[in-house]
Amino acid sequence: MDYRYLGKSALKVSPLCLGTMMFGGATDEAVAKRILDKARGQGINFLDTADLYNAGACEEVVGRCIAGNRHHWVVATKFGYNMSGEPNEGGQSRKWIFQDVEDSLRRLGTDFIDILYFHRSDPGAPFDEPLRAIRDLMAQGKMRYYGVSNFKGWRIAEVCKTADALGMDRPVCSQPLYNIVDRLSEVEQLPAAGNYGVGVVPYSPLARGVLSGKYDPGKDPPPDTRAGRGDVRIKQTEWREESLHIAQQIAARAKDKGISTVAFAIAWVLRNRFVSSAIVGPRTEEQWDAYLPALDAVLDADDEAFIDALVPPGHASTPGYTDPMYPIEGRALR
């Protein structure tokens, strides 16, 4: 396994990060255990979960499945989303971070979290309070590193500057959405992370399954797929006609190279030098098996030019597309 340093830290992670969002939900515990054990045997040492996933059941399943080999894994989880509707059970207050970390430690059945992410930014809150809380939790030995997820470039910079002012470590990683049909993070998020020594761990390199090539343009999605099950996020984001057509063109290109569409799409993300590791989230063991060939896939300058012709650098496949969960902030009306 070609382990990579995570940003400027001394922490080494596998280039594939096992995303566990489906565990404790669509993926039952027996299948989750098989996937985790197989991944460990293949040299994967990085996994991603969150307090939000399946209302905490994901962390519980992960904790039980890795209990016998906890120190092999770099375990990343997150805080920030409000699941209860109560005013202080979410966000980035010191009160919530302390409570949320204790809850995650209990569910994971561990004494420490390797990486704690801000799951998203709280636009109305300052960064110094959560960073002081994180610094104190690190001093208590309850966490080792921290990162940011879904942060715009300027917020990555602001967190790093605030950490410097507090005399504490900067975040070691940033987790943006990044794939062939959504290259918006190339504009500021990725170069900002690179400038500040923050490793990039993108999620959804397969565009929530669209880049697997399993969806046919103009046809209803198969019922056993995320789109077929009516998943809200894929309908908000990746379920776009332009992306479906592009996926078919990538499938043809990958076939000519003798690799799978899945391997091509993941390898394209990993080829970006800013990227330390890419999160791949299987629902089934078969899906996990399809991800590993990406580590051996070799893309070249012609492949880069091919993708650039389909989706220009810094753009999405659909002109004018913006993720509704992360709206443009630059027009604040008087």
C-alpha positions in Angstrom: 0.0 0.0 0.0 1.3 3.4 -1.0 0.6 5.3 2.3 0.5 9.0 2.1 1.2 11.7 4.7 -2.0 13.5 5.6 -1.2 17.2 4.7 1.9 18.3 6.6 1.2 16.0 9.5 3.3 12.9 10.2 0.2 10.7 10.0 0.2 8.2 7.2 -3.1 7.1 5.6 -4.1 4.8 2.8 -5.0 6.5 -0.5 -8.5 5.0 -0.1 -10.5 6.0 3.0 -13.3 3.6 3.8 -16.5 5.6 4.1 -19.0 4.0 6.4 -22.1 6.1 5.9 -24.2 3.1 5.0 -23.2 1.0 8.0 -26.0 0.6 10.6 -28.5 1.4 7.9 -28.6 0.0 4.4 -25.5 -2.1 5.2 -26.1 -4.5 8.1 -23.5 -5.2 10.7 -22.4 -8.6 9.3 -21.7 -7.1 5.9 -20.0 -4.1 7.5 -17.7 -6.4 9.5 -16.7 -8.4 6.3 -15.9 -5.1 4.5 -13.9 -3.7 7.3 -11.9 -6.9 7.8 -11.3 -7.3 4.1 -10.1 -3.6 3.9 -7.7 -4.1 6.8 -6.3 -7.1 5.2 -5.7 -5.1 2.0 -3.8 -2.5 3.9 -6.5 0.2 4.2 -6.1 2.0 7.5 -8.3 5.0 7.2 -12.1 5.1 7.8 -14.6 7.9 7.9 -17.8 8.0 9.9 -20.0 10.7 11.6 -22.3 11.3 14.6 -25.0 12.0 12.0 -24.9 8.8 10.0 -27.9 6.6 10.8 -28.6 8.5 14.0 -25.4 7.3 15.6 -25.9 3.6 14.6 -23.0 3.9 12.1 -20.5 4.8 14.9 -21.8 1.9 17.0 -21.4 -0.6 14.2 -17.9 0.7 13.4 -16.9 0.5 17.0 -17.9 -3.1 17.5 -16.4 -4.1 14.2 -12.9 -2.7 14.8 -12.8 -3.4 18.6 -10.2 -6.1 18.1 -7.8 -4.0 16.0 -8.5 -0.4 17.0 -5.0 0.8 16.7 -4.7 -0.3 13.1 -7.3 2.3 12.1 -7.2 6.1 11.7 -10.8 6.8 12.7 -12.4 10.0 11.6 -15.7 11.3 12.8 -17.5 14.6 12.7 -19.6 17.1 14.7 -21.8 20.1 13.7 -25.2 19.0 12.4 -28.2 19.4 14.6 -30.3 16.3 14.7 -32.6 17.1 17.6 -33.7 20.6 16.8 -32.5 21.8 20.3 -30.6 25.1 20.0 -27.3 23.8 21.5 -27.3 20.2 20.2 -25.4 21.1 17.0 -23.2 23.9 15.7 -19.8 24.6 17.0 -20.1 25.7 20.6 -17.8 24.4 23.3 -20.8 22.9 25.1 -21.9 20.9 22.0 -18.4 19.8 21.0 -17.6 18.4 24.4 -21.0 16.6 24.6 -20.8 15.3 21.0 -17.2 14.0 21.4 -18.2 12.1 24.6 -21.2 10.6 22.8 -19.0 9.5 19.8 -16.4 8.0 22.1 -19.1 6.0 23.8 -20.7 4.8 20.5 -17.3 4.0 19.0 -16.2 2.1 22.2 -12.9 3.9 22.2 -10.9 6.2 24.4 -9.8 8.6 21.6 -10.8 9.8 18.1 -8.0 10.1 15.6 -9.5 12.9 13.5 -12.5 15.1 14.5 -14.0 17.1 11.6 -16.1 20.2 11.6 -18.9 18.5 9.5 -19.8 21.9 8.1 -19.2 25.5 9.0 -21.7 27.5 11.2 -21.6 30.8 9.4 -22.8 32.8 12.4 -20.3 31.5 14.9 -16.6 32.4 15.4 -13.8 29.9 15.0 -11.9 30.7 18.2 -14.4 29.0 20.6 -14.5 25.6 18.8 -10.8 25.6 18.3 -10.1 26.2 22.0 -12.5 23.3 22.7 -10.6 21.1 20.3 -7.3 22.1 21.8 -8.5 21.2 25.3 -9.9 17.8 24.1 -6.6 17.1 22.4 -4.8 17.9 25.7 -7.1 15.5 27.4 -6.1 12.8 25.0 -9.6 12.4 23.6 -8.6 13.3 20.1 -5.4 13.4 18.1 -6.1 15.7 15.1 -8.9 17.7 13.6 -10.1 18.7 10.1 -12.8 20.6 8.3 -15.5 19.4 5.9 -17.5 21.4 3.3 -15.5 24.5 4.1 -15.0 27.2 1.4 -11.4 28.3 0.7 -11.6 31.4 2.8 -12.9 29.5 5.7 -10.0 27.0 5.5 -7.7 30.0 5.6 -9.6 31.6 8.5 -9.4 28.4 10.6 -5.7 28.1 10.0 -5.1 31.8 10.9 -7.2 31.4 14.1 -5.3 28.2 15.0 -2.0 30.1 14.5 -3.2 32.9 16.7 -4.2 30.4 19.5 -0.8 28.7 19.3 -2.3 25.4 18.3 -2.0 22.9 15.4 -3.7 23.7 12.2 -6.3 21.2 10.8 -4.6 18.2 9.1 -7.3 17.7 6.4 -10.2 19.2 4.5 -13.1 17.1 3.1 -14.7 18.7 0.1 -17.0 17.2 -2.5 -14.8 16.4 -5.6 -15.4 14.3 -8.6 -15.2 14.5 -12.4 -18.7 16.1 -12.8 -18.3 18.5 -9.9 -14.9 20.2 -10.0 -16.0 23.4 -8.2 -13.6 22.7 -5.3 -10.6 23.2 -7.7 -11.3 26.9 -7.7 -10.4 27.7 -4.1 -10.9 24.8 -1.6 -8.1 22.6 -2.9 -5.5 25.2 -3.5 -6.3 26.9 -0.2 -5.8 23.5 1.6 -2.5 23.0 -0.3 -1.3 26.5 0.6 -1.9 25.9 4.3 -0.5 22.4 4.4 -3.9 20.8 4.9 -4.4 17.4 3.3 -7.4 16.9 1.1 -9.7 13.9 1.6 -12.6 14.3 -0.9 -15.8 12.5 -0.7 -18.1 11.2 -3.4 -15.4 10.5 -6.1 -18.1 8.5 -7.9 -20.6 11.3 -7.7 -22.9 9.2 -5.4 -22.7 6.4 -7.9 -23.5 8.3 -11.1 -19.9 7.8 -12.3 -20.2 4.1 -12.0 -22.0 4.2 -15.3 -25.0 2.2 -13.9 -27.6 4.9 -14.8 -28.8 5.2 -18.3 -29.8 8.8 -19.5 -33.5 9.2 -20.1 -34.4 6.1 -18.1 -35.7 5.6 -14.6 -32.9 4.4 -12.2 -32.9 0.8 -11.1 -34.8 0.4 -7.8 -31.9 -1.0 -5.9 -29.7 2.1 -6.5 -29.5 5.3 -4.4 -31.4 7.2 -7.0 -33.9 4.5 -7.3 -34.5 4.6 -3.6 -35.3 8.3 -3.8 -32.2 9.5 -1.9 -32.7 13.2 -1.4 -29.0 14.2 -1.7 -28.4 12.5 -5.0 -31.5 14.2 -6.4 -30.3 17.5 -5.2 -26.8 17.1 -6.5 -25.5 14.4 -8.8 -28.7 13.3 -10.5 -28.2 15.6 -13.5 -28.8 14.7 -17.2 -25.4 16.2 -18.2 -23.6 14.0 -15.6 -25.4 10.8 -16.8 -24.3 11.4 -20.4 -20.7 12.2 -19.2 -20.6 8.9 -17.2 -21.4 7.0 -20.4 -18.5 8.7 -22.2 -16.2 7.9 -19.4 -17.3 4.3 -19.4 -16.4 4.0 -23.1 -13.0 5.6 -22.4 -12.3 3.3 -19.5 -13.3 0.2 -21.5 -10.7 1.2 -24.2 -8.1 1.4 -21.4 -9.0 -2.0 -20.1 -10.2 -0.7 -16.7 -13.6 -0.2 -15.1 -15.5 3.1 -15.1 -15.3 3.0 -11.3 -11.5 2.6 -11.3 -11.1 5.4 -13.8 -13.2 7.9 -11.8 -11.5 7.2 -8.5 -8.0 7.2 -10.1 -8.7 10.6 -11.7 -9.4 12.1 -8.2 -6.3 10.4 -6.7 -4.1 11.9 -9.5 -4.6 15.4 -8.1 -1.4 16.1 -6.0 -3.5 18.0 -3.4 -5.4 14.8 -2.5 -4.1 12.6 0.3 -6.9 10.0 0.3 -10.4 9.7 -1.3 -13.4 8.5 0.6 -15.2 5.6 -1.0 -18.4 4.4 0.7 -19.7 0.9 -0.1 -23.1 -0.4 0.5 -22.2 -3.9 -0.4 -19.0 -6.0 -0.4 -19.1 -6.2 -4.2 -19.0 -2.4 -4.3 -16.0 -2.4 -2.1 -14.2 -4.9 -4.4 -14.8 -2.6 -7.3 -12.9 0.3 -5.7 -9.5 -1.3 -5.1 -8.5 -1.5 -8.8 -8.3 2.3 -8.8 -5.1 2.0 -6.9 -3.5 0.3 -9.9 -5.2 2.3 -12.7 -2.8 4.6 -14.6 -4.1 7.7 -16.3 -2.1 10.0 -18.5 -2.1 13.5 -20.1 -4.6 12.3 -22.8 -7.0 11.2 -20.2 -6.7 14.6 -18.4 -7.4 16.4 -21.7 -10.4 14.1 -22.3 -11.9 15.0 -18.9 -11.2 18.7 -19.3 -13.1 18.6 -22.6 -16.1 17.1 -20.8 -16.0 19.3 -17.7 -13.7 22.3 -17.7 -11.4 22.7 -14.6 -13.2 24.4 -11.7 -16.7 23.8 -13.1 -19.6 21.3 -12.8 -21.1 19.3 -15.6 -24.2 21.5 -15.4 -23.6 25.2 -16.2 -24.6 27.4 -13.3 -25.0 24.4 -10.9 -24.8 25.1 -7.1 -25.4 22.6 -4.3 -28.5 23.9 -2.5 -27.0 22.9 0.9 -24.1 25.2 0.3 -25.4 28.3 -1.5 -23.3 31.1 -2.9 -22.7 33.7 -0.1 -21.4 36.6 -2.0 -24.6 38.6 -2.5 -25.8 39.8 0.9 -28.6 42.3 0.3 -28.7 45.6 2.2 
